[in-house]
Amino acid sequence: MTEKSLEEEIKIQAQKSKKLARYMSSTQDLVENQIRKAMEKGEFDNLEGAGQPLRFDENPYEPPEVRMINKILKDNDFAPYWIELGKEIDRDWEKLQSDVEYFKRYTSIMLSSKREKMALNRYESKKAYFFSEKRRELEKISKKIINYNLHCPTYRLGRANLLVDDEMYKIIISLETLIEEMLNKD
């Protein structure tokens, strides 16, 4: 295909796109004008339920076979399994973050003054235990996220999988950076 014919083809496609865009905007304007005229005539004034809040009792995307089950659960303040699991994941993640911050404060206190070798050895063993516990917690959260994604009705509501090694690396680096800062203060 020559360069000139390619340019002509692009111009033709652009003209078609312009015509489609004009048609779509004129259709939208037409509908908006009809709605505006109907409002001016007062055709929407006496509609049933006017001024009342919208009711979303039924989810149109919910399969009919689980509608009754979900209604019973909702009426008794229960949520579907995947929603409860999502809340549990959020609580576990917040607890993990809180534990990390707590151990950082403990580390700051521990290293703020000179300690005996025995106390430092005990701290090192607590730190190793802390890291192993946090790895186990991250693995549990990761499994819960996978379970959540399997039960979630649409992939758009799913959560990103947790990379345990990456998260552990972040925890270790944040703590080791704090330790290095504390030791360099002296």
N, C-alpha and C positions, 0 to 999 in steps of 0.2 A: 504494500500500500504506500502510495507516495505521500509526501508531506502535505501537499495541497489537498488531496482527497481526505486525509485525516482531519485537516482543519475544517473542511466542509462537513464531515460527519459530526464533529464536535458542535458546530454551529446548528446543525439540524436537531441534535439531541437537546441543546440548550433551548431552542425554540419550543420544542415539545414540552420541556420542563416548565417553561414560562407559561405556556397555555394551561397546563395542569394546575399550576400554582394559582393562576387567575381564576380558574374554574372552582378550585377548592375554596378560595377566599370569598368568591361571590356566593357559593353555596352557604358558607358560614354566615355571611352577611344576611342572606335571605332568611335563614332560620332565626337569627337574632332579631331581624325586623319583625317577623311574624310573632315571636314571643313578646316583643315590646308592644306591638299593637294589641295583642290579647290582654296584656297587663293594663294598658290604657283603657280598654273596654271593660275591665273589671271581671274578666272571665276566670281569674284565679282567686277572687275574693272569698267565695263561699265553698272552698274545697274542704272535704272531710279531713279532720285532723289539723286544720290550719292553726298555727300557733302552739301546737303540741310538740314535745320533743320526739325525734325520730326513734323508733323502736327497732332494735337489732336483735330480736329474740332468736332468729334463725340465721345461721351462717350459710349463705348461698353456695359456698365452696365446700361445705361439710358433706360428706357422703350421707345419703338418707338413712342407711342402715345403722349409723352411729349417732344420729341426731338425738334420739330418745335417751341414750346412755349419757351423752354429754349434758343434756338438759337436767337429768337427775343429779349428776355430779355437780353441775353449776348451782342448782337449787340447794345443795347441801354443802356449799363452799369448798368443793373439790375442783381441782383443775386436771386436765389431761396429764398423763404420765410425763410426757416430754416437757411440759411447762414446769411441773414440779421438779423434774430433773435439772432443767435450766436454772431454776432458783437455787437448787442445791449446789450446782457447779459454781454459781456466783458467790455463794456463802463460803464454799471451800477455798475459792481463789482469794477472797478477802481475808480469810483466816491465815492463809499462807503468807500473804503480803504483810499482815499484822505480825506474824511470827518472825518474819525476816527483820522487820523494823525493831521488834523487841530484842532480838539477838544482837542487832547492831548497837542498840543502847547498852546492852550488857557488855558488849565488847568495848565500847567507849569507856564505861566505868572501870572495867577490868584493866584496861591499858592506860588509864589516866594517871596512875601512880605506879611507882616501882613495886613489883611483886616478887615473891620468892620463886625459885625455879619450880618447886612443887606445885604452886598455884598456877603457874604458866603451863605446866604439863597437864594439869587438870583442865585448864581452859582449852588446850589443844584437843584433848579427848572429847570435851563437850562440843567443840566445833566440828570434829569429825562425825560425832553422833548426830548433830544438827543437820549436817549436809546429807547424811544417809536418810534421815527422817524426811527431809524436804524432798529428796528424790522419790521416796515412796509415795509421798502425798501428790507430787506432780504426776507420777504414773497412774495413781487412782483418778485424778482429775482428767487425765488424758483418756482413760478408759470410759469415764462418764461422758466425755464429749463425743466419743465415737458412738456410744449407746444413744446419746441425745440425737445425733445426726441420723441414726438408723430409725428412730421413732418419730422424728420431725416430719410433718406432713408435706412440706415443700423444701427443696434444697436452698431456697433463698433465706429461709429462717435458720439454716444450719450455722454451726460455728466452725471456725478454723481449727484444724487439728493442732494439738499442742505438741511442740517439739521439746521433749523432756530435757535432752542434752543442752539445747540452746537456753532454755529457762534456767537450768542448773548453772550454766556458764554465767548468766547474768547475776544470779545470786552470789556465786563464788567471787566474781569480779567486784561486785559492790562491797562485799565484806572485806576482801583482801585489800581493796583500795582504802577503805576506812582504816584497816590495821596499819597500812603503810603510812597514811597521814598521821595517825596517832604516834607511831614510832619515830617519825621524822620531826615531830614537835619537840621532842626532848633534846 
